[in-house]
Amino acid sequence: MPPDQAPAANRPDYGRRLLPLWALDPAIAYLNHGGYGATPHEVLAEQQRWRLELERGPTRFMQKTLPEALRANAAELARFLGADPQDLVFVENATQGMNAVLRSLEFSPGDELLTTTHVYNAVRNTMRHLAERFGATYIEAPLPYPMTDAQQAIDALTPHINARTKLLALDLVTSPTALILPVAALAAKARAVGARVLVDAAHAPGQIEFDLPGLGADYVTGNAHKWLFAPKGTAFLWARRDRQAGLHPTTISHGLGQGFIAEFDWVGTRDPSAWLATGAAIAFYRRMGDGAIRAHNHALANEAATLLSAALGGEEGQSPRLRGAMATVRLEGFEGQDRPAALALNDRLWREHGIEVPIIPFGGSLWVRVSAQIYNEIEDYRRLADALLTLRGA
Ligand SMILES: Cc1ncc(COP(=O)(O)O)c(C=O)c1O
């Protein structure tokens, strides 16, 4: 049976038995793959191989080997995303990709920078900072939550898109709430009023299937170090060909004025080994199942949400069709709904129960956000439900 057609959450070759492929502590139920990813040993080994090759002859490596190896890995990532390699550069992380775009743009007083209440907080800070600098207006459209239908997001955002909207920044998968947003439909509405569209796809590569050029965005940034198994510090920035002029990395270096790729490919001396291991990460992802990974993780996230919701009596944050490999469930009956309460519960789960999972304060409630990865099993989420019941009763 081809991997894509294997029963989703029941593939016998997935689950805890795969844990030794990662450095993850086997004593911990690791339910936060979405947080920082987790890099398999073989990808780390490829990264180390590049580090050692660099150190054998740093000058020759940086000047001769690196430019070509960097482009080869960028091309593999571009192909994986269905993009043209000419339109894609590496950045360190999605935060940097968002900053590069936002800080390359100029606004006038009265212009509106639009996003949603589900925006990643670091991006919120960057957008606010820019709005303040230019005397522009920063707007967060409130999205309903829990959300069961993508149309709810379209209905909530549409009234905020108007002739003053100069930029729409949208998450493909939201961070605090694990929702897949209808980016292509919203991008079309923003384009119709002349706004530029910046997509934060931090969580998307490897978690969900998406057509990057088909999003209809001007700019897309995303991480390979989360769901694509690349080493930390591996992310991309894609820009539509006609938006590449005037787009600069957050660090201006020798390539200024020499084009998109020249500007981003050299941003000063740094360790490029993570970027050079991108091809190995994609090879690992493909060998482990590609579409079968996504299908398995999605099914496991759904099962986990059902289990947690039934055990704890809290509602799910999203319907399965708005969910990739992460799910949220509302926590009721715990003390406090703020960030200190969330951090305290996260810490107790780790210290007293050996579970790593984010607890997120959102909209006046605490939510648990579980990730599903091929090294997880439904038993991990049962352990979480039992631990939460114990802590709630304590
Ligand atoms: C929507 C979104 N944007 C940006 C980020 C930041 O990613 P990074 O820390 O790799 O910059 C995250 C991380 O979870 C995210 O979920």
The ligand as a Tripos MOL2 file, in Angstrom:
@<TRIPOS>MOLECULE
LIG
   16    16     1     0     0
SMALL
NO_CHARGES

@<TRIPOS>ATOM
      1 C1          2.3170   32.4470   13.4090 C.3       1 LIG1
      2 C2          3.7230   32.4650   13.9050 C.ar      1 LIG1
      3 N1          4.5520   33.4230   13.4830 N.ar      1 LIG1
      4 C3          5.8370   33.4740   13.8740 C.ar      1 LIG1
      5 C4          6.3410   32.5300   14.7330 C.ar      1 LIG1
      6 C5          7.7570   32.6660   15.1510 C.3       1 LIG1
      7 O1          8.5380   31.6490   14.6990 O.3       1 LIG1
      8 P1         10.0940   31.8050   14.9270 P.3       1 LIG1
      9 O2         10.3110   31.7610   16.4010 O.co2     1 LIG1
     10 O3         10.6870   30.6470   14.2220 O.co2     1 LIG1
     11 O4         10.4830   33.1140   14.3760 O.co2     1 LIG1
     12 C6          5.5310   31.5230   15.2100 C.ar      1 LIG1
     13 C7          6.0580   30.5300   16.1490 C.2       1 LIG1
     14 O5          5.3820   29.7330   16.7190 O.2       1 LIG1
     15 C8          4.1910   31.4900   14.7890 C.ar      1 LIG1
     16 O6          3.3610   30.5490   15.2230 O.3       1 LIG1
@<TRIPOS>BOND
     1     1     2 1
     2     2     3 ar
     3     2    15 ar
     4     3     4 ar
     5     4     5 ar
     6     5     6 1
     7     5    12 ar
     8     6     7 1
     9     7     8 1
    10     8     9 2
    11     8    10 1
    12     8    11 1
    13    12    13 1
    14    12    15 ar
    15    13    14 2
    16    15    16 1
@<TRIPOS>SUBSTRUCTURE
     1 LIG1         1 GROUP 0 **** ****
